[in-house]
Amino acid sequence: MRAEYLTGLAGERGMGFTRLSAGPAALQAALAAHAPARRVATHRSLSPAFGALALAALLAALLATPLHARKEIP
């Protein structure tokens, strides 16, 4: 994409434009200039907790049954 197009698109959306070749300091300054002034609360997913709970239940079920009690399914 051309830089002119991206600059125009960023202007339409109220965003800034900085070339990657400008270096890390310029990118950090551009990001800091557009950072929100306060933290925004967001929802968090509980899926990792439920996944860990399911894994713990599976391991508990496997460890609770003796090895000789487990039968192979033909």
All heavy atoms as a GROMACS GRO file, in nm:
protein
  531
    1MET      N    1   0.083  -0.118   0.000
    1MET     CA    2   0.000   0.000   0.000
    1MET      C    3   0.088   0.124   0.000
    1MET      O    4   0.198   0.124   0.054
    1MET     CB    5  -0.089   0.001   0.122
    1MET     CG    6  -0.188  -0.111   0.127
    1MET     SD    7  -0.301  -0.084   0.263
    1MET     CE    8  -0.430  -0.189   0.212
    2ARG      N    9   0.036   0.227  -0.052
    2ARG     CA   10   0.111   0.352  -0.057
    2ARG      C   11   0.090   0.433   0.070
    2ARG      O   12  -0.016   0.431   0.131
    2ARG     CB   13   0.068   0.434  -0.178
    2ARG     CG   14   0.098   0.362  -0.308
    2ARG     CD   15   0.077   0.456  -0.424
    2ARG     NE   16   0.108   0.388  -0.548
    2ARG     CZ   17   0.223   0.403  -0.611
    2ARG    NH1   18   0.315   0.481  -0.563
    2ARG    NH2   19   0.244   0.340  -0.724
    3ALA      N   20   0.193   0.505   0.107
    3ALA     CA   21   0.189   0.584   0.230
    3ALA      C   22   0.082   0.693   0.223
    3ALA      O   23   0.018   0.725   0.323
    3ALA     CB   24   0.326   0.646   0.258
    4GLU      N   25   0.061   0.750   0.104
    4GLU     CA   26  -0.040   0.856   0.091
    4GLU      C   27  -0.180   0.802   0.121
    4GLU      O   28  -0.260   0.868   0.187
    4GLU     CB   29  -0.038   0.915  -0.051
    4GLU     CG   30   0.091   0.984  -0.090
    4GLU     CD   31   0.196   0.885  -0.140
    4GLU    OE1   32   0.160   0.776  -0.189
    4GLU    OE2   33   0.315   0.918  -0.128
    5TYR      N   34  -0.208   0.683   0.072
    5TYR     CA   35  -0.339   0.621   0.097
    5TYR      C   36  -0.356   0.594   0.246
    5TYR      O   37  -0.462   0.622   0.304
    5TYR     CB   38  -0.352   0.491   0.017
    5TYR     CG   39  -0.475   0.411   0.054
    5TYR    CD1   40  -0.601   0.453   0.015
    5TYR    CD2   41  -0.465   0.296   0.132
    5TYR    CE1   42  -0.715   0.381   0.050
    5TYR    CE2   43  -0.576   0.223   0.168
    5TYR     CZ   44  -0.701   0.267   0.126
    5TYR     OH   45  -0.812   0.196   0.162
    6LEU      N   46  -0.254   0.537   0.310
    6LEU     CA   47  -0.263   0.506   0.452
    6LEU      C   48  -0.273   0.632   0.538
    6LEU      O   49  -0.346   0.635   0.638
    6LEU     CB   50  -0.143   0.422   0.495
    6LEU     CG   51  -0.137   0.282   0.435
    6LEU    CD1   52  -0.008   0.213   0.476
    6LEU    CD2   53  -0.256   0.200   0.477
    7THR      N   54  -0.204   0.739   0.499
    7THR     CA   55  -0.213   0.865   0.572
    7THR      C   56  -0.354   0.922   0.562
    7THR      O   57  -0.412   0.968   0.660
    7THR     CB   58  -0.111   0.965   0.517
    7THR    OG1   59   0.020   0.908   0.522
    7THR    CG2   60  -0.112   1.094   0.596
    8GLY      N   61  -0.412   0.916   0.442
    8GLY     CA   62  -0.549   0.965   0.424
    8GLY      C   63  -0.651   0.882   0.500
    8GLY      O   64  -0.743   0.935   0.562
    9LEU      N   65  -0.634   0.752   0.497
    9LEU     CA   66  -0.724   0.662   0.569
    9LEU      C   67  -0.714   0.686   0.720
    9LEU      O   68  -0.816   0.689   0.790
    9LEU     CB   69  -0.690   0.517   0.535
    9LEU     CG   70  -0.781   0.410   0.592
    9LEU    CD1   71  -0.923   0.426   0.538
    9LEU    CD2   72  -0.728   0.272   0.557
   10ALA      N   73  -0.592   0.704   0.769
   10ALA     CA   74  -0.574   0.732   0.912
   10ALA      C   75  -0.639   0.864   0.950
   10ALA      O   76  -0.699   0.875   1.057
   10ALA     CB   77  -0.425   0.734   0.946
   11GLY      N   78  -0.629   0.962   0.864
   11GLY     CA   79  -0.692   1.092   0.891
   11GLY      C   80  -0.844   1.082   0.895
   11GLY      O   81  -0.909   1.145   0.978
   12GLU      N   82  -0.902   1.000   0.807
   12GLU     CA   83  -1.047   0.981   0.806
   12GLU      C   84  -1.096   0.914   0.933
   12GLU      O   85  -1.206   0.942   0.982
   12GLU     CB   86  -1.089   0.896   0.686
   12GLU     CG   87  -1.078   0.963   0.553
   12GLU     CD   88  -1.111   0.868   0.439
   12GLU    OE1   89  -1.163   0.758   0.466
   12GLU    OE2   90  -1.084   0.905   0.323
   13ARG      N   91  -1.017   0.825   0.986
   13ARG     CA   92  -1.056   0.748   1.105
   13ARG      C   93  -1.012   0.813   1.236
   13ARG      O   94  -1.034   0.758   1.343
   13ARG     CB   95  -0.998   0.606   1.099
   13ARG     CG   96  -1.041   0.528   0.979
   13ARG     CD   97  -1.186   0.491   0.993
   13ARG     NE   98  -1.228   0.418   0.875
   13ARG     CZ   99  -1.353   0.406   0.838
   13ARG    NH1  100  -1.448   0.460   0.910
   13ARG    NH2  101  -1.385   0.340   0.730
   14GLY      N  102  -0.945   0.927   1.227
   14GLY     CA  103  -0.898   0.994   1.349
   14GLY      C  104  -0.778   0.926   1.412
   14GLY      O  105  -0.762   0.930   1.534
   15MET      N  106  -0.698   0.863   1.329
   15MET     CA  107  -0.580   0.792   1.378
   15MET      C  108  -0.455   0.858   1.324
   15MET      O  109  -0.461   0.943   1.235
   15MET     CB  110  -0.586   0.645   1.334
   15MET     CG  111  -0.709   0.572   1.385
   15MET     SD  112  -0.725   0.408   1.316
   15MET     CE  113  -0.593   0.324   1.399
   16GLY      N  114  -0.341   0.820   1.375
   16GLY     CA  115  -0.215   0.872   1.327
   16GLY      C  116  -0.147   0.774   1.233
   16GLY      O  117  -0.189   0.660   1.218
   17PHE      N  118  -0.041   0.821   1.168
   17PHE     CA  119   0.035   0.736   1.077
   17PHE      C  120   0.183   0.761   1.102
   17PHE      O  121   0.229   0.875   1.107
   17PHE     CB  122   0.001   0.770   0.932
   17PHE     CG  123   0.085   0.697   0.832
   17PHE    CD1  124   0.056   0.567   0.798
   17PHE    CD2  125   0.195   0.758   0.773
   17PHE    CE1  126   0.134   0.496   0.707
   17PHE    CE2  127   0.273   0.689   0.682
   17PHE     CZ  128   0.243   0.559   0.649
   18THR      N  129   0.258   0.655   1.120
   18THR     CA  130   0.403   0.662   1.137
   18THR      C  131   0.465   0.546   1.060
   18THR      O  132   0.417   0.435   1.067
   18THR     CB  133   0.442   0.651   1.286
   18THR    OG1  134   0.376   0.753   1.359
   18THR    CG2  135   0.591   0.665   1.305
   19ARG      N  136   0.569   0.575   0.988
   19ARG     CA  137   0.638   0.470   0.913
   19ARG      C  138   0.715   0.379   1.008
   19ARG      O  139   0.770   0.424   1.109
   19ARG     CB  140   0.737   0.532   0.814
   19ARG     CG  141   0.672   0.601   0.698
   19ARG     CD  142   0.780   0.647   0.601
   19ARG     NE  143   0.723   0.698   0.480
   19ARG     CZ  144   0.688   0.623   0.376
   19ARG    NH1  145   0.707   0.493   0.380
   19ARG    NH2  146   0.636   0.676   0.269
   20LEU      N  147   0.718   0.251   0.978
   20LEU     CA  148   0.794   0.157   1.059
   20LEU      C  149   0.944   0.185   1.051
   20LEU      O  150   1.017   0.159   1.146
   20LEU     CB  151   0.765   0.014   1.014
   20LEU     CG  152   0.624  -0.038   1.043
   20LEU    CD1  153   0.608  -0.177   0.984
   20LEU    CD2  154   0.596  -0.038   1.190
   21SER      N  155   0.986   0.239   0.939
   21SER     CA  156   1.129   0.268   0.923
   21SER      C  157   1.173   0.388   1.007
   21SER      O  158   1.292   0.416   1.015
   21SER     CB  159   1.160   0.295   0.776
   21SER     OG  160   1.084   0.406   0.729
   22ALA      N  161   1.080   0.458   1.072
   22ALA     CA  162   1.116   0.572   1.156
   22ALA      C  163   1.187   0.528   1.282
   22ALA      O  164   1.252   0.609   1.348
   22ALA     CB  165   0.991   0.652   1.191
   23GLY      N  166   1.173   0.401   1.318
   23GLY     CA  167   1.245   0.349   1.433
   23GLY      C  168   1.157   0.332   1.555
   23GLY      O  169   1.046   0.383   1.562
   24PRO      N  170   1.209   0.257   1.653
   24PRO     CA  171   1.130   0.227   1.773
   24PRO      C  172   1.092   0.351   1.855
   24PRO      O  173   0.984   0.356   1.912
   24PRO     CB  174   1.222   0.136   1.855
   24PRO     CG  175   1.325   0.087   1.761
   24PRO     CD  176   1.336   0.188   1.653
   25ALA      N  177   1.180   0.450   1.862
   25ALA     CA  178   1.149   0.570   1.941
   25ALA      C  179   1.031   0.646   1.882
   25ALA      O  180   0.943   0.692   1.956
   25ALA     CB  181   1.273   0.659   1.950
   26ALA      N  182   1.027   0.658   1.751
   26ALA     CA  183   0.915   0.728   1.686
   26ALA      C  184   0.785   0.652   1.702
   26ALA      O  185   0.680   0.711   1.725
   26ALA     CB  186   0.947   0.750   1.538
   27LEU      N  187   0.792   0.519   1.694
   27LEU     CA  188   0.672   0.438   1.712
   27LEU      C  189   0.621   0.447   1.855
   27LEU      O  190   0.500   0.459   1.879
   27LEU     CB  191   0.700   0.293   1.674
   27LEU     CG  192   0.729   0.268   1.527
   27LEU    CD1  193   0.768   0.122   1.507
   27LEU    CD2  194   0.610   0.302   1.443
   28GLN      N  195   0.712   0.444   1.952
   28GLN     CA  196   0.673   0.456   2.093
   28GLN      C  197   0.608   0.592   2.120
   28GLN      O  198   0.508   0.601   2.190
   28GLN     CB  199   0.794   0.435   2.184
   28GLN     CG  200   0.761   0.433   2.330
   28GLN     CD  201   0.677   0.311   2.368
   28GLN    OE1  202   0.683   0.208   2.304
   28GLN    NE2  203   0.600   0.325   2.472
   29ALA      N  204   0.663   0.697   2.063
   29ALA     CA  205   0.607   0.832   2.082
   29ALA      C  206   0.469   0.842   2.018
   29ALA      O  207   0.378   0.902   2.075
   29ALA     CB  208   0.701   0.936   2.022
   30ALA      N  209   0.451   0.781   1.900
   30ALA     CA  210   0.321   0.785   1.833
   30ALA      C  211   0.216   0.708   1.911
   30ALA      O  212   0.102   0.751   1.924
   30ALA     CB  213   0.334   0.729   1.691
   31LEU      N  214   0.254   0.594   1.967
   31LEU     CA  215   0.161   0.516   2.047
   31LEU      C  216   0.126   0.589   2.177
   31LEU      O  217   0.010   0.589   2.221
   31LEU     CB  218   0.219   0.378   2.078
   31LEU     CG  219   0.227   0.282   1.960
   31LEU    CD1  220   0.302   0.156   2.001
   31LEU    CD2  221   0.089   0.248   1.910
   32ALA      N  222   0.224   0.651   2.239
   32ALA     CA  223   0.199   0.724   2.364
   32ALA      C  224   0.109   0.844   2.340
   32ALA      O  225   0.029   0.880   2.427
   32ALA     CB  226   0.331   0.767   2.426
   33ALA      N  227   0.119   0.906   2.224
   33ALA     CA  228   0.037   1.023   2.194
   33ALA      C  229  -0.111   0.986   2.181
   33ALA      O  230  -0.199   1.069   2.207
   33ALA     CB  231   0.086   1.090   2.066
   34HIS      N  232  -0.140   0.864   2.141
   34HIS     CA  233  -0.279   0.823   2.120
   34HIS      C  234  -0.329   0.729   2.229
   34HIS      O  235  -0.436   0.671   2.216
   34HIS     CB  236  -0.293   0.756   1.983
   34HIS     CG  237  -0.271   0.851   1.869
   34HIS    ND1  238  -0.363   0.945   1.834
   34HIS    CD2  239  -0.166   0.868   1.786
   34HIS    CE1  240  -0.317   1.016   1.733
   34HIS    NE2  241  -0.196   0.970   1.701
   35ALA      N  242  -0.255   0.714   2.337
   35ALA     CA  243  -0.298   0.626   2.446
   35ALA      C  244  -0.411   0.692   2.524
   35ALA      O  245  -0.414   0.814   2.539
   35ALA     CB  246  -0.180   0.598   2.539
   36PRO      N  247  -0.505   0.612   2.572
   36PRO     CA  248  -0.614   0.670   2.650
   36PRO      C  249  -0.563   0.727   2.782
   36PRO      O  250  -0.466   0.678   2.840
   36PRO     CB  251  -0.710   0.553   2.674
   36PRO     CG  252  -0.629   0.431   2.652
   36PRO     CD  253  -0.520   0.468   2.556
   37ALA      N  254  -0.630   0.830   2.830
   37ALA     CA  255  -0.588   0.897   2.953
   37ALA      C  256  -0.618   0.813   3.076
   37ALA      O  257  -0.556   0.829   3.180
   37ALA     CB  258  -0.656   1.032   2.964
   38ARG      N  259  -0.715   0.725   3.068
   38ARG     CA  260  -0.751   0.642   3.182
   38ARG      C  261  -0.768   0.498   3.137
   38ARG      O  262  -0.787   0.471   3.020
   38ARG     CB  263  -0.878   0.691   3.249
   38ARG     CG  264  -0.999   0.686   3.158
   38ARG     CD  265  -1.124   0.740   3.229
   38ARG     NE  266  -1.235   0.742   3.137
   38ARG     CZ  267  -1.316   0.640   3.114
   38ARG    NH1  268  -1.298   0.526   3.178
   38ARG    NH2  269  -1.415   0.649   3.028
   39ARG      N  270  -0.766   0.409   3.232
   39ARG     CA  271  -0.786   0.267   3.201
   39ARG      C  272  -0.933   0.242   3.174
   39ARG      O  273  -1.020   0.299   3.240
   39ARG     CB  274  -0.738   0.180   3.315
   39ARG     CG  275  -0.589   0.180   3.328
   39ARG     CD  276  -0.547   0.084   3.436
   39ARG     NE  277  -0.404   0.063   3.424
   39ARG     CZ  278  -0.349  -0.056   3.416
   39ARG    NH1  279  -0.423  -0.164   3.422
   39ARG    NH2  280  -0.220  -0.068   3.402
   40VAL      N  281  -0.959   0.154   3.082
   40VAL     CA  282  -1.095   0.119   3.046
   40VAL      C  283  -1.122  -0.022   3.096
   40VAL      O  284  -1.046  -0.115   3.068
   40VAL     CB  285  -1.114   0.126   2.893
   40VAL    CG1  286  -1.255   0.087   2.855
   40VAL    CG2  287  -1.081   0.266   2.843
   41ALA      N  288  -1.231  -0.040   3.170
   41ALA     CA  289  -1.266  -0.171   3.222
   41ALA      C  290  -1.319  -0.260   3.110
   41ALA      O  291  -1.399  -0.216   3.028
   41ALA     CB  292  -1.372  -0.157   3.331
   42THR      N  293  -1.273  -0.383   3.106
   42THR     CA  294  -1.319  -0.479   3.007
   42THR      C  295  -1.358  -0.608   3.076
   42THR      O  296  -1.317  -0.634   3.189
   42THR     CB  297  -1.210  -0.510   2.902
   42THR    OG1  298  -1.097  -0.562   2.970
   42THR    CG2  299  -1.171  -0.386   2.824
   43HIS      N  300  -1.438  -0.687   3.009
   43HIS     CA  301  -1.478  -0.816   3.063
   43HIS      C  302  -1.364  -0.916   3.046
   43HIS      O  303  -1.290  -0.911   2.949
   43HIS     CB  304  -1.603  -0.868   2.992
   43HIS     CG  305  -1.723  -0.783   3.014
   43HIS    ND1  306  -1.792  -0.783   3.131
   43HIS    CD2  307  -1.784  -0.692   2.936
   43HIS    CE1  308  -1.892  -0.697   3.124
   43HIS    NE2  309  -1.889  -0.640   3.006
   44ARG      N  310  -1.353  -1.006   3.139
   44ARG     CA  311  -1.251  -1.110   3.130
   44ARG      C  312  -1.318  -1.244   3.108
   44ARG      O  313  -1.427  -1.268   3.158
   44ARG     CB  314  -1.168  -1.114   3.257
   44ARG     CG  315  -1.092  -0.985   3.273
   44ARG     CD  316  -0.982  -0.999   3.367
   44ARG     NE  317  -0.915  -0.870   3.377
   44ARG     CZ  318  -0.803  -0.853   3.436
   44ARG    NH1  319  -0.742  -0.954   3.491
   44ARG    NH2  320  -0.748  -0.734   3.441
   45SER      N  321  -1.252  -1.328   3.037
   45SER     CA  322  -1.304  -1.460   3.008
   45SER      C  323  -1.270  -1.557   3.121
   45SER      O  324  -1.158  -1.557   3.173
   45SER     CB  325  -1.245  -1.513   2.877
   45SER     OG  326  -1.286  -1.644   2.855
   46LEU      N  327  -1.367  -1.638   3.158
   46LEU     CA  328  -1.346  -1.739   3.260
   46LEU      C  329  -1.312  -1.875   3.199
   46LEU      O  330  -1.298  -1.974   3.272
   46LEU     CB  331  -1.470  -1.752   3.349
   46LEU     CG  332  -1.504  -1.630   3.434
   46LEU    CD1  333  -1.633  -1.652   3.508
   46LEU    CD2  334  -1.392  -1.601   3.531
   47SER      N  335  -1.299  -1.882   3.068
   47SER     CA  336  -1.275  -2.010   3.003
   47SER      C  337  -1.144  -2.077   3.047
   47SER      O  338  -1.142  -2.200   3.059
   47SER     CB  339  -1.280  -1.995   2.851
   47SER     OG  340  -1.184  -1.904   2.806
   48PRO      N  341  -1.035  -2.006   3.074
   48PRO     CA  342  -0.916  -2.077   3.123
   48PRO      C  343  -0.941  -2.145   3.258
   48PRO      O  344  -0.891  -2.255   3.282
   48PRO     CB  345  -0.810  -1.968   3.136
   48PRO     CG  346  -0.852  -1.862   3.041
   48PRO     CD  347  -1.001  -1.866   3.042
   49ALA      N  348  -1.018  -2.082   3.345
   49ALA     CA  349  -1.047  -2.144   3.474
   49ALA      C  350  -1.132  -2.269   3.457
   49ALA      O  351  -1.108  -2.371   3.522
   49ALA     CB  352  -1.119  -2.043   3.564
   50PHE      N  353  -1.232  -2.263   3.368
   50PHE     CA  354  -1.315  -2.380   3.344
   50PHE      C  355  -1.236  -2.492   3.276
   50PHE      O  356  -1.256  -2.610   3.303
   50PHE     CB  357  -1.438  -2.344   3.260
   50PHE     CG  358  -1.540  -2.264   3.336
   50PHE    CD1  359  -1.581  -2.141   3.290
   50PHE    CD2  360  -1.594  -2.313   3.455
   50PHE    CE1  361  -1.675  -2.068   3.360
   50PHE    CE2  362  -1.688  -2.240   3.526
   50PHE     CZ  363  -1.729  -2.117   3.479
   51GLY      N  364  -1.144  -2.456   3.188
   51GLY     CA  365  -1.058  -2.556   3.125
   51GLY      C  366  -0.968  -2.625   3.225
   51GLY      O  367  -0.949  -2.747   3.220
   52ALA      N  368  -0.911  -2.548   3.316
   52ALA     CA  369  -0.825  -2.606   3.419
   52ALA      C  370  -0.906  -2.696   3.512
   52ALA      O  371  -0.860  -2.803   3.553
   52ALA     CB  372  -0.757  -2.495   3.499
   53LEU      N  373  -1.029  -2.655   3.543
   53LEU     CA  374  -1.116  -2.736   3.628
   53LEU      C  375  -1.152  -2.868   3.559
   53LEU      O  376  -1.150  -2.974   3.622
   53LEU     CB  377  -1.243  -2.658   3.662
   53LEU     CG  378  -1.340  -2.724   3.757
   53LEU    CD1  379  -1.276  -2.744   3.894
   53LEU    CD2  380  -1.465  -2.640   3.770
   54ALA      N  381  -1.180  -2.863   3.430
   54ALA     CA  382  -1.212  -2.984   3.355
   54ALA      C  383  -1.092  -3.078   3.347
   54ALA      O  384  -1.106  -3.200   3.361
   54ALA     CB  385  -1.260  -2.948   3.214
   55LEU      N  386  -0.973  -3.021   3.326
   55LEU     CA  387  -0.852  -3.103   3.322
   55LEU      C  388  -0.826  -3.167   3.458
   55LEU      O  389  -0.789  -3.285   3.465
   55LEU     CB  390  -0.732  -3.018   3.280
   55LEU     CG  391  -0.599  -3.090   3.270
   55LEU    CD1  392  -0.604  -3.201   3.166
   55LEU    CD2  393  -0.488  -2.992   3.239
   56ALA      N  394  -0.846  -3.092   3.566
   56ALA     CA  395  -0.825  -3.148   3.700
   56ALA      C  396  -0.926  -3.260   3.728
   56ALA      O  397  -0.890  -3.363   3.786
   56ALA     CB  398  -0.838  -3.038   3.805
   57ALA      N  399  -1.050  -3.243   3.683
   57ALA     CA  400  -1.150  -3.348   3.703
   57ALA      C  401  -1.115  -3.473   3.623
   57ALA      O  402  -1.131  -3.585   3.672
   57ALA     CB  403  -1.288  -3.296   3.662
   58LEU      N  404  -1.066  -3.456   3.501
   58LEU     CA  405  -1.026  -3.569   3.420
   58LEU      C  406  -0.909  -3.644   3.484
   58LEU      O  407  -0.911  -3.767   3.493
   58LEU     CB  408  -0.988  -3.523   3.279
   58LEU     CG  409  -0.936  -3.629   3.184
   58LEU    CD1  410  -1.045  -3.729   3.152
   58LEU    CD2  411  -0.881  -3.567   3.059
   59LEU      N  412  -0.809  -3.571   3.529
   59LEU     CA  413  -0.695  -3.635   3.593
   59LEU      C  414  -0.735  -3.704   3.723
   59LEU      O  415  -0.686  -3.813   3.752
   59LEU     CB  416  -0.585  -3.532   3.620
   59LEU     CG  417  -0.513  -3.480   3.496
   59LEU    CD1  418  -0.416  -3.370   3.534
   59LEU    CD2  419  -0.443  -3.592   3.423
   60ALA      N  420  -0.824  -3.643   3.799
   60ALA     CA  421  -0.870  -3.705   3.924
   60ALA      C  422  -0.945  -3.834   3.894
   60ALA      O  423  -0.928  -3.935   3.964
   60ALA     CB  424  -0.959  -3.608   4.001
   61ALA      N  425  -1.026  -3.836   3.789
   61ALA     CA  426  -1.100  -3.956   3.752
   61ALA      C  427  -1.005  -4.066   3.705
   61ALA      O  428  -1.024  -4.184   3.738
   61ALA     CB  429  -1.202  -3.924   3.645
   62LEU      N  430  -0.904  -4.030   3.630
   62LEU     CA  431  -0.808  -4.129   3.582
   62LEU      C  432  -0.722  -4.185   3.695
   62LEU      O  433  -0.692  -4.304   3.699
   62LEU     CB  434  -0.718  -4.070   3.474
   62LEU     CG  435  -0.784  -4.050   3.337
   62LEU    CD1  436  -0.688  -3.977   3.244
   62LEU    CD2  437  -0.824  -4.182   3.278
   63LEU      N  438  -0.683  -4.100   3.788
   63LEU     CA  439  -0.599  -4.145   3.898
   63LEU      C  440  -0.678  -4.219   4.005
   63LEU      O  441  -0.621  -4.297   4.080
   63LEU     CB  442  -0.526  -4.025   3.960
   63LEU     CG  443  -0.423  -3.958   3.868
   63LEU    CD1  444  -0.366  -3.834   3.935
   63LEU    CD2  445  -0.312  -4.055   3.831
   64ALA      N  446  -0.809  -4.197   4.010
   64ALA     CA  447  -0.892  -4.262   4.112
   64ALA      C  448  -0.919  -4.408   4.079
   64ALA      O  449  -0.940  -4.489   4.168
   64ALA     CB  450  -1.023  -4.188   4.128
   65THR      N  451  -0.917  -4.442   3.952
   65THR     CA  452  -0.943  -4.582   3.914
   65THR      C  453  -0.811  -4.656   3.903
   65THR      O  454  -0.716  -4.608   3.842
   65THR     CB  455  -1.016  -4.590   3.779
   65THR    OG1  456  -0.941  -4.521   3.681
   65THR    CG2  457  -1.155  -4.528   3.788
   66PRO      N  458  -0.802  -4.774   3.963
   66PRO     CA  459  -0.678  -4.851   3.953
   66PRO      C  460  -0.650  -4.893   3.809
   66PRO      O  461  -0.742  -4.907   3.728
   66PRO     CB  462  -0.705  -4.973   4.041
   66PRO     CG  463  -0.827  -4.942   4.119
   66PRO     CD  464  -0.901  -4.836   4.046
   67LEU      N  465  -0.524  -4.915   3.779
   67LEU     CA  466  -0.486  -4.953   3.643
   67LEU      C  467  -0.546  -5.088   3.602
   67LEU      O  468  -0.582  -5.107   3.487
   67LEU     CB  469  -0.334  -4.958   3.630
   67LEU     CG  470  -0.262  -4.823   3.634
   67LEU    CD1  471  -0.112  -4.845   3.631
   67LEU    CD2  472  -0.305  -4.739   3.517
   68HIS      N  473  -0.557  -5.182   3.696
   68HIS     CA  474  -0.610  -5.314   3.660
   68HIS      C  475  -0.762  -5.310   3.638
   68HIS      O  476  -0.818  -5.400   3.578
   68HIS     CB  477  -0.574  -5.418   3.768
   68HIS     CG  478  -0.643  -5.394   3.899
   68HIS    ND1  479  -0.595  -5.303   3.989
   68HIS    CD2  480  -0.755  -5.448   3.952
   68HIS    CE1  481  -0.676  -5.303   4.095
   68HIS    NE2  482  -0.773  -5.391   4.075
   69ALA      N  483  -0.828  -5.206   3.684
   69ALA     CA  484  -0.974  -5.195   3.667
   69ALA      C  485  -1.009  -5.141   3.529
   69ALA      O  486  -1.122  -5.156   3.484
   69ALA     CB  487  -1.035  -5.108   3.775
   70ARG      N  488  -0.917  -5.077   3.464
   70ARG     CA  489  -0.942  -5.020   3.331
   70ARG      C  490  -0.936  -5.131   3.228
   70ARG      O  491  -0.842  -5.209   3.222
   70ARG     CB  492  -0.841  -4.912   3.296
   70ARG     CG  493  -0.847  -4.796   3.390
   70ARG     CD  494  -0.746  -4.690   3.348
   70ARG     NE  495  -0.726  -4.597   3.460
   70ARG     CZ  496  -0.620  -4.526   3.479
   70ARG    NH1  497  -0.518  -4.537   3.396
   70ARG    NH2  498  -0.609  -4.446   3.581
   71LYS      N  499  -1.036  -5.139   3.146
   71LYS     CA  500  -1.041  -5.243   3.043
   71LYS      C  501  -1.031  -5.178   2.907
   71LYS      O  502  -1.077  -5.067   2.885
   71LYS     CB  503  -1.172  -5.320   3.052
   71LYS     CG  504  -1.187  -5.397   3.180
   71LYS     CD  505  -1.317  -5.474   3.181
   71LYS     CE  506  -1.333  -5.549   3.311
   71LYS     NZ  507  -1.460  -5.618   3.318
   72GLU      N  508  -0.969  -5.250   2.818
   72GLU     CA  509  -0.961  -5.201   2.681
   72GLU      C  510  -1.095  -5.223   2.613
   72GLU      O  511  -1.159  -5.326   2.631
   72GLU     CB  512  -0.852  -5.273   2.604
   72GLU     CG  513  -0.713  -5.237   2.649
   72GLU     CD  514  -0.608  -5.297   2.557
   72GLU    OE1  515  -0.640  -5.327   2.441
   72GLU    OE2  516  -0.496  -5.313   2.604
   73ILE      N  517  -1.134  -5.129   2.533
   73ILE     CA  518  -1.258  -5.141   2.458
   73ILE      C  519  -1.225  -5.210   2.327
   73ILE      O  520  -1.141  -5.162   2.250
   73ILE     CB  521  -1.322  -5.006   2.434
   73ILE    CG1  522  -1.355  -4.940   2.568
   73ILE    CG2  523  -1.447  -5.018   2.349
   73ILE    CD1  524  -1.404  -4.798   2.556
   74PRO      N  525  -1.291  -5.325   2.300
   74PRO     CA  526  -1.258  -5.397   2.174
   74PRO      C  527  -1.309  -5.325   2.051
   74PRO      O  528  -1.388  -5.246   2.047
   74PRO     CB  529  -1.327  -5.531   2.190
   74PRO     CG  530  -1.425  -5.517   2.300
   74PRO     CD  531  -1.387  -5.396   2.379
   0.00000   0.00000   0.00000
